[in-house]
Amino acid sequence: MTPTTTSFADLLRSAVTDPGIISSAYQQFHRYSLGNQLLAADLLRSRLSELRHARLRQCAATVVEAQDQLRPVAVTMAVSHLAPGQP
């Protein structure tokens, strides 16, 4: 069995003239393209979900930091170093 070589022009001519070949190729490409679109949509949805969670974590950290800054702090002073008669 010897391999046959076919030129691109011959392949193109047969694809255009033989009935159903272009339609079959288009259907396969459409299925492949639709699958890629669904995969891309799923990846985008998961990425957006990750970004949303990261933003929520950042907002939560900001709220905790603000609460820490607003929390009252007890200050004690040593009275021993004041001179007599000072308030």
Secondary structure as UniProt FT lines:
FT   HELIX           8..17
FT   TURN            19..20
FT   HELIX           21..70
FT   TURN            80..81
FT   TURN            84..85
//
